[in-house]
Amino acid sequence: MKHKFRNNSIYLFLFRTIILLVDLIGLNAILYAIQQIWQPTFLTQDPSGNLTYLLVIFNVTWILLSYFLKTYQRNFQLSYNLKASLILFIVHVLINLGSLLYFDVKIVDPAVVTLYAILGLFFIPISRLSTKHYLIKIDSFLHLRKRVALIGNGSLYDGVFTFLNSEDSGFKLVEGIPNLNRNFGSINYFEKCIQFAHKNSIKEIFSVILPEDEKMYKKILAECEKKFIRIRFINRHSNFKRGNIIIRNESEIPFIVQNREPLEDLDNRLRKRLFDLLVGLLVIIFFLSWMFPLIALLIKLDSKGPIIFKQLRSGRKNQPFYCLKFRTMVPNQEKDLVQAVKNDSRFTRIGKFLRKTNLDELPQFINVLFGQMSIIGPRPHMLSHTEEYSNTVESYMQRHFIKPGISGWAQVNGLRGDLNQEKMEIRVKYDLHYLYNWNIWVDFEILLKTIEVTVLGDKNAY
């Protein structure tokens, strides 16, 4: 299987990282043990003060070589591990021997190198197997691997089952899908499977049963969206098309999807999180640190009530969280039910200014640091709005597959202010466009446009 098919597994990422750390700790421990037993010159007599540099070279070269030699690429294949480990270890020893010669450090006992090589070659495969054993145990209750289910039958089912059930797939195949022989492939069968998946924390369903028509396909997608489950229809024939359904040949198993989300991939999620942390910390340190007390004082002088307004809003996978803002209204009973409108009588004097300049959103950078929000993403809505529009706007719940943002593609295109059915449908289209076309440069672009709109003023901000 090609790696792209399974590169969204945090389990494999953790496995590679932990194995790397275990290897480094073990190899350093072997060096320390040899030092204590044999007291070799290169570890105990260091008149030139080069020992620190040698230890840095020892560890850094292992990390770099393991990356370029792809030592940790296939973590569950023992034969590959032994071969890759042997190559890495030999190259690593040769490079470090070269470093010793370069720094003119003498090794007086050749047995030291021999002992290190023997212990190292025994240690590495043992560390791989033991780490794998304990990670699988941890996975049984922490769900490090993405839990998936497979529905259908036939020869294609068998091939997909073998792949998903293999440890190297990065998935955890959960069995026990309802057996409804009479309604096999009906909409009722799919609904039962979706309910089973939701109950058992299954994140993705693979199906070798195809929908009968586009109407059935959309209904299945809608049910999955409500439960935040992705479904992949697998087909043997690459010429299969229905509506805007397309074939993805990203593995040896062709599967049918409507769209692919870049943020399904772990690498992209890490890039986005790093972007959020860097920008969030810069804003908090250089702006919020001195603006917070100033704005807090103005709010207190203007009206009674708290400085920070907390409101439950819909987050990723519809998990509610308290979205933070500077308070811009007088305390009222309708704050969680009625959205602000232009010239709202509830606005305070300083509140009008804060909303017009978007400064009321600054506390949300704290939400970003806590991982509840992103810098860029679909704006979080009140719980009542999510409940309302999830039943009336097509694909509305898809926007909750990612974290909500302080700013978004819809907002920089003027879609803010009053919410109604028509405007919400347009907003969702913008949110989904962002979801399916994300890359880190898109976030930079939206951030710059947000700053531009804030400085020049936004007629839809009130």
C-alpha positions as CSV (number, residue, x, y, z in Angstrom):
1,M,0.0,0.0,0.0
2,K,1.2,3.5,-0.7
3,H,1.9,5.5,2.4
4,K,-0.5,8.4,1.6
5,F,-3.4,6.0,2.2
6,R,-2.5,5.7,5.9
7,N,-0.5,8.8,6.6
8,N,-3.2,10.3,8.8
9,S,-2.5,7.8,11.6
10,I,-1.1,9.4,14.8
11,Y,-0.3,5.9,15.9
12,L,2.4,5.4,13.3
13,F,3.8,8.9,14.0
14,L,4.0,8.2,17.7
15,F,5.5,4.8,17.1
16,R,8.3,6.2,14.9
17,T,9.0,9.0,17.4
18,I,9.0,6.8,20.5
19,I,11.1,4.1,18.7
20,L,13.6,6.8,17.8
21,L,13.8,8.1,21.3
22,V,14.1,4.6,22.8
23,D,17.0,3.8,20.3
24,L,18.8,7.0,21.3
25,I,18.4,6.4,25.0
26,G,19.5,2.8,24.6
27,L,22.6,3.6,22.6
28,N,23.6,6.4,25.0
29,A,23.1,4.0,27.9
30,I,25.4,1.4,26.2
31,L,28.1,4.1,25.9
32,Y,27.7,5.0,29.6
33,A,27.8,1.3,30.6
34,I,31.0,0.7,28.7
35,Q,32.5,3.8,30.3
36,Q,31.7,2.5,33.8
37,I,33.1,-1.0,33.0
38,W,36.2,-0.4,30.8
39,Q,37.0,3.2,31.4
40,P,38.1,3.8,27.7
41,T,40.2,6.8,26.9
42,F,37.8,8.5,24.6
43,L,35.1,8.8,27.3
44,T,37.2,9.5,30.3
45,Q,40.2,11.5,29.2
46,D,39.1,14.6,27.3
47,P,41.9,17.2,27.7
48,S,40.8,19.1,24.6
49,G,37.2,19.4,25.8
50,N,35.6,17.8,22.7
51,L,33.5,15.2,24.5
52,T,30.4,17.4,24.4
53,Y,30.7,17.9,20.6
54,L,31.2,14.2,20.1
55,L,28.0,13.3,22.0
56,V,26.1,15.9,20.0
57,I,27.4,14.4,16.8
58,F,26.6,10.9,18.0
59,N,22.9,11.7,18.6
60,V,22.3,14.1,15.7
61,T,23.9,11.8,13.1
62,W,21.6,9.0,14.2
63,I,18.5,11.1,13.8
64,L,19.6,12.5,10.4
65,L,20.7,9.1,9.1
66,S,17.5,7.4,10.2
67,Y,15.5,10.0,8.2
68,F,17.5,9.7,5.0
69,L,17.8,5.9,5.2
70,K,14.1,5.6,6.1
71,T,14.9,3.3,8.9
72,Y,11.6,3.9,10.8
73,Q,9.4,3.8,7.7
74,R,8.0,0.2,8.1
75,N,7.8,-0.3,11.8
76,F,6.0,-3.7,11.9
77,Q,8.1,-5.6,9.4
78,L,10.8,-7.4,11.3
79,S,13.0,-8.3,8.3
80,Y,13.0,-4.7,7.0
81,N,13.8,-3.5,10.5
82,L,16.8,-5.8,10.9
83,K,18.2,-4.9,7.5
84,A,17.5,-1.1,7.9
85,S,18.9,-1.1,11.5
86,L,22.1,-2.9,10.4
87,I,22.7,-0.4,7.6
88,L,22.0,2.5,9.8
89,F,24.2,1.2,12.7
90,I,27.2,0.5,10.4
91,V,27.1,3.9,8.8
92,H,26.6,5.5,12.2
93,V,29.6,3.8,13.7
94,L,31.8,4.7,10.7
95,I,30.8,8.4,10.9
96,N,31.4,8.6,14.6
97,L,34.8,6.9,14.2
98,G,35.6,9.6,11.6
99,S,34.6,12.2,14.2
100,L,36.9,10.7,16.8
101,L,39.8,10.8,14.3
102,Y,38.9,14.4,13.3
103,F,39.0,15.6,16.9
104,D,42.2,13.6,17.4
105,V,40.7,11.4,20.2
106,K,42.6,8.1,20.7
107,I,40.9,4.8,21.3
108,V,43.3,2.5,23.1
109,D,41.2,-0.7,23.2
110,P,39.6,-2.0,20.0
111,A,37.5,-4.3,22.1
112,V,35.5,-1.2,23.1
113,V,34.3,-0.6,19.6
114,T,33.5,-4.4,19.2
115,L,31.5,-4.5,22.4
116,Y,29.5,-1.4,21.4
117,A,28.8,-2.9,18.0
118,I,27.6,-6.2,19.5
119,L,25.5,-4.6,22.2
120,G,24.0,-2.1,19.7
121,L,23.0,-4.7,17.1
122,F,21.3,-6.8,19.8
123,F,19.6,-3.8,21.4
124,I,18.0,-2.2,18.4
125,P,15.7,-5.0,17.2
126,I,14.8,-5.9,20.8
127,S,13.8,-2.2,21.4
128,R,11.6,-2.2,18.3
129,L,9.7,-5.3,19.3
130,S,9.2,-4.3,22.9
131,T,8.1,-0.8,22.1
132,K,5.6,-2.2,19.5
133,H,4.3,-4.6,22.2
134,Y,3.6,-1.9,24.7
135,L,2.2,0.6,22.2
136,I,-0.3,-1.9,21.0
137,K,-1.4,-2.3,24.7
138,I,-1.7,1.4,25.1
139,D,-3.7,1.6,21.9
140,S,-6.3,-0.7,23.2
141,F,-7.6,2.0,25.6
142,L,-6.2,5.3,24.2
143,H,-7.2,4.6,20.6
144,L,-3.9,5.9,19.1
145,R,-4.8,4.2,15.8
146,K,-7.9,5.4,13.9
147,R,-10.7,3.0,14.6
148,V,-12.4,1.9,11.4
149,A,-15.1,-0.5,10.3
150,L,-15.7,-2.5,7.1
151,I,-19.0,-3.4,5.6
152,G,-19.8,-5.6,2.6
153,N,-18.8,-9.1,1.3
154,G,-17.0,-10.8,-1.6
155,S,-13.4,-10.9,-2.9
156,L,-12.9,-7.2,-2.7
157,Y,-14.0,-7.2,0.9
158,D,-11.4,-9.9,1.7
159,G,-8.6,-7.8,0.2
160,V,-9.6,-4.7,2.1
161,F,-10.1,-6.7,5.3
162,T,-6.6,-8.1,5.1
163,F,-5.1,-4.6,4.6
164,L,-7.1,-2.9,7.4
165,N,-6.5,-5.7,9.8
166,S,-2.7,-5.6,9.3
167,E,-0.7,-3.8,11.9
168,D,1.2,-1.8,9.3
169,S,-2.0,-0.2,8.0
170,G,-2.2,2.4,10.8
171,F,-5.8,1.5,11.4
172,K,-7.6,-0.5,14.1
173,L,-10.3,-2.6,12.5
174,V,-13.3,-3.0,14.8
175,E,-15.5,-6.0,14.0
176,G,-19.1,-6.6,15.0
177,I,-21.0,-4.6,12.3
178,P,-24.7,-5.6,12.4
179,N,-25.5,-8.5,10.2
180,L,-28.8,-7.7,8.4
181,N,-29.0,-10.2,5.6
182,R,-32.5,-9.2,4.6
183,N,-31.7,-5.5,4.2
184,F,-28.1,-5.9,3.1
185,G,-27.1,-2.6,1.3
186,S,-30.4,-0.8,2.0
187,I,-30.5,2.7,3.6
188,N,-31.7,1.0,6.8
189,Y,-28.6,-1.2,6.8
190,F,-26.3,1.8,6.4
191,E,-28.1,3.7,9.2
192,K,-27.6,0.7,11.5
193,C,-23.9,0.6,10.6
194,I,-23.5,4.3,11.3
195,Q,-25.2,3.9,14.7
196,F,-22.8,1.0,15.5
197,A,-19.8,3.1,14.4
198,H,-20.9,6.1,16.5
199,K,-21.5,3.9,19.6
200,N,-18.0,2.2,19.3
201,S,-16.0,5.4,18.6
202,I,-15.3,4.4,15.0
203,K,-14.0,7.4,13.0
204,E,-14.3,5.9,9.5
205,I,-16.3,3.3,7.6
206,F,-15.0,1.5,4.5
207,S,-17.8,0.0,2.4
208,V,-17.6,-2.2,-0.6
209,I,-21.3,-1.8,-1.0
210,L,-22.1,1.1,-3.3
211,P,-25.2,3.4,-2.9
212,E,-28.0,2.7,-5.4
213,D,-28.3,6.3,-6.5
214,E,-27.1,9.8,-5.7
215,K,-30.1,10.4,-3.4
216,M,-29.2,7.5,-1.3
217,Y,-25.5,8.5,-1.4
218,K,-26.3,12.0,-0.1
219,K,-28.5,10.6,2.7
220,I,-25.8,8.3,3.9
221,L,-23.3,11.2,3.8
222,A,-25.7,13.4,5.8
223,E,-26.1,10.7,8.5
224,C,-22.3,10.3,8.7
225,E,-21.8,14.1,9.0
226,K,-24.1,14.3,12.0
227,K,-22.0,11.7,13.8
228,F,-18.7,13.0,12.5
229,I,-17.9,9.8,10.7
230,R,-16.2,9.6,7.3
231,I,-17.3,6.9,4.9
232,R,-15.3,5.6,2.0
233,F,-17.0,3.6,-0.8
234,I,-14.5,1.2,-2.4
235,N,-15.0,0.1,-6.0
236,R,-13.0,-2.2,-8.2
237,H,-13.7,-0.3,-11.4
238,S,-11.9,3.0,-11.9
239,N,-14.5,4.3,-14.4
240,F,-17.2,4.5,-11.9
241,K,-18.7,8.0,-11.6
242,R,-21.9,9.3,-10.2
243,G,-22.6,13.0,-9.9
244,N,-19.6,14.7,-8.3
245,I,-18.3,11.4,-6.9
246,I,-14.8,10.6,-8.0
247,I,-12.3,7.8,-7.7
248,R,-9.2,8.3,-5.6
249,N,-6.3,6.0,-6.5
250,E,-4.1,6.9,-3.5
251,S,-3.5,3.3,-2.7
252,E,-3.8,-0.1,-4.3
253,I,-7.4,0.0,-3.1
254,P,-9.4,2.6,-5.2
255,F,-12.0,4.2,-3.0
256,I,-14.8,6.7,-3.9
257,V,-15.0,10.0,-2.1
258,Q,-16.8,13.2,-2.7
259,N,-13.9,15.4,-1.6
260,R,-10.6,14.9,0.3
261,E,-9.7,17.1,3.2
262,P,-6.1,18.1,3.4
263,L,-6.3,18.3,7.2
264,E,-7.1,14.6,7.4
265,D,-3.3,14.2,7.1
266,L,-1.4,14.3,10.3
267,D,1.5,16.3,8.8
268,N,-0.9,19.1,7.7
269,R,-2.6,19.1,11.2
270,L,0.9,19.5,12.8
271,R,1.7,22.4,10.4
272,K,-1.5,24.2,11.2
273,R,-1.1,23.7,14.9
274,L,2.5,25.1,14.7
275,F,1.1,28.1,12.8
276,D,-1.5,28.6,15.5
277,L,0.9,28.5,18.3
278,L,3.5,30.8,16.7
279,V,0.9,33.5,15.7
280,G,-1.0,33.1,19.0
281,L,2.0,33.6,21.2
282,L,3.2,36.6,19.2
283,V,-0.2,38.3,19.5
284,I,-0.5,37.5,23.2
285,I,3.0,38.7,24.0
286,F,3.2,41.8,21.9
287,F,-0.5,43.0,21.8
288,L,-2.8,41.3,24.3
289,S,-0.3,41.7,27.2
290,W,-0.6,45.5,27.2
291,M,-4.0,45.9,25.5
292,F,-5.9,43.6,27.9
293,P,-5.5,45.9,31.0
294,L,-6.3,49.0,28.9
295,I,-9.4,47.5,27.3
296,A,-10.5,46.0,30.7
297,L,-10.3,49.4,32.3
298,L,-12.4,51.0,29.5
299,I,-15.0,48.3,29.8
300,K,-15.3,48.7,33.6
301,L,-15.6,52.5,33.3
302,D,-18.3,52.2,30.6
303,S,-20.7,49.7,32.2
304,K,-21.2,47.2,35.0
305,G,-20.5,43.5,34.4
306,P,-17.6,41.1,33.7
307,I,-14.7,42.1,31.4
308,I,-14.7,38.8,29.5
309,F,-17.8,37.4,27.9
310,K,-17.9,33.6,27.8
311,Q,-20.4,31.9,25.5
312,L,-20.8,28.2,24.7
313,R,-20.2,27.6,21.0
314,S,-19.8,24.6,18.7
315,G,-16.2,23.4,18.3
316,R,-14.6,20.6,16.4
317,K,-16.9,17.6,16.0
318,N,-19.6,19.8,17.6
319,Q,-18.0,19.7,21.0
320,P,-19.1,22.8,22.9
321,F,-16.5,25.1,24.4
322,Y,-16.5,28.5,26.0
323,C,-15.5,31.1,23.3
324,L,-13.9,34.2,24.9
325,K,-14.5,37.8,23.9
326,F,-14.3,41.2,25.5
327,R,-17.8,42.1,26.7
328,T,-19.4,44.5,24.3
329,M,-23.0,44.4,25.6
330,V,-24.8,45.2,28.8
331,P,-25.6,42.0,30.7
332,N,-28.9,40.5,29.2
333,Q,-30.9,37.3,29.2
334,E,-30.8,36.9,25.4
335,K,-27.1,36.7,25.0
336,D,-27.2,32.9,24.1
337,L,-30.3,33.1,21.9
338,V,-30.3,36.3,20.0
339,Q,-27.4,37.3,17.7
340,A,-26.2,40.9,17.7
341,V,-27.6,43.1,14.9
342,K,-26.6,46.5,13.5
343,N,-27.3,49.3,16.0
344,D,-28.2,46.7,18.7
345,S,-29.5,48.5,21.8
346,R,-27.5,46.1,24.0
347,F,-24.2,47.5,22.8
348,T,-22.1,49.6,25.2
349,R,-20.2,52.7,23.9
350,I,-16.8,51.0,24.1
351,G,-18.5,47.8,22.8
352,K,-19.4,49.4,19.5
353,F,-15.7,50.4,19.0
354,L,-14.4,47.0,20.0
355,R,-16.8,45.2,17.6
356,K,-16.1,47.6,14.7
357,T,-12.3,47.1,15.1
358,N,-12.5,43.3,15.9
359,L,-10.6,44.0,19.1
360,D,-13.3,42.1,21.0
361,E,-12.0,38.9,19.5
362,L,-8.5,39.2,20.9
363,P,-9.2,36.9,24.0
364,Q,-9.9,34.1,21.5
365,F,-6.1,33.7,21.1
366,I,-6.3,32.1,24.5
367,N,-8.8,29.6,23.1
368,V,-6.2,29.0,20.3
369,L,-3.4,28.2,22.9
370,F,-5.7,25.8,24.6
371,G,-6.4,24.0,21.3
372,Q,-10.1,24.8,21.2
373,M,-9.8,27.1,18.2
374,S,-7.5,27.8,15.3
375,I,-6.3,31.2,14.0
376,I,-8.1,30.5,10.7
377,G,-11.2,28.3,10.3
378,P,-14.9,28.4,10.1
379,R,-16.4,30.8,12.7
380,P,-17.9,29.0,15.7
381,H,-21.7,29.5,16.0
382,M,-23.9,29.5,19.0
383,L,-25.3,26.1,20.0
384,S,-28.8,27.1,19.1
385,H,-27.7,28.1,15.6
386,T,-25.8,24.9,15.1
387,E,-28.9,22.9,16.1
388,E,-31.1,25.0,13.8
389,Y,-29.0,25.1,10.6
390,S,-27.8,21.5,10.9
391,N,-31.3,20.5,9.9
392,T,-31.8,23.1,7.1
393,V,-28.5,23.7,5.4
394,E,-26.9,20.9,3.3
395,S,-23.5,19.8,4.5
396,Y,-23.6,22.2,7.4
397,M,-22.0,19.8,9.9
398,Q,-19.0,19.2,7.6
399,R,-17.6,22.5,8.8
400,H,-17.1,21.0,12.2
401,F,-14.6,18.4,11.0
402,I,-11.9,21.1,11.8
403,K,-11.4,23.6,14.6
404,P,-13.3,26.9,14.4
405,G,-11.2,30.0,13.7
406,I,-10.9,33.6,14.9
407,S,-11.2,34.6,11.2
408,G,-12.1,32.6,8.2
409,W,-12.5,32.6,4.4
410,A,-16.1,33.5,4.6
411,Q,-15.4,36.5,6.9
412,V,-12.7,38.1,4.8
413,N,-15.1,37.9,1.9
414,G,-17.7,40.0,3.7
415,L,-19.9,37.2,5.0
416,R,-20.4,38.4,8.6
417,G,-23.2,40.0,10.5
418,D,-26.9,38.9,10.4
419,L,-27.5,35.2,9.9
420,N,-30.4,33.9,7.9
421,Q,-31.0,30.8,5.8
422,E,-29.7,32.2,2.5
423,K,-26.6,33.8,4.0
424,M,-25.8,30.7,6.0
425,E,-25.9,28.5,2.9
426,I,-23.4,30.9,1.3
427,R,-21.2,30.9,4.4
428,V,-21.1,27.1,4.5
429,K,-20.0,27.0,0.8
430,Y,-17.1,29.3,1.7
431,D,-16.2,27.2,4.8
432,L,-16.2,23.9,2.8
433,H,-14.1,25.5,0.1
434,Y,-11.6,26.3,2.8
435,L,-11.9,22.8,4.2
436,Y,-11.1,21.1,0.9
437,N,-8.5,23.5,-0.4
438,W,-6.5,24.2,2.8
439,N,-2.8,24.7,2.8
440,I,-0.6,26.7,5.1
441,W,-0.3,29.6,2.6
442,V,-4.1,29.9,2.5
443,D,-3.9,30.6,6.3
444,F,-1.3,33.2,5.7
445,E,-3.4,34.8,3.0
446,I,-6.5,34.9,5.1
447,L,-4.5,36.3,8.1
448,L,-3.1,39.1,6.0
449,K,-6.6,39.9,4.6
450,T,-8.0,39.9,8.1
451,I,-5.4,42.5,9.2
452,E,-6.1,44.6,6.1
453,V,-9.9,44.5,6.8
454,T,-9.4,45.4,10.4
455,V,-7.1,48.4,9.6
456,L,-9.2,49.7,6.8
457,G,-12.6,48.9,8.4
458,D,-15.3,46.4,7.6
459,K,-18.8,47.7,6.8
460,N,-20.2,44.3,8.0
461,A,-18.5,44.6,11.4
462,Y,-20.9,45.8,14.1
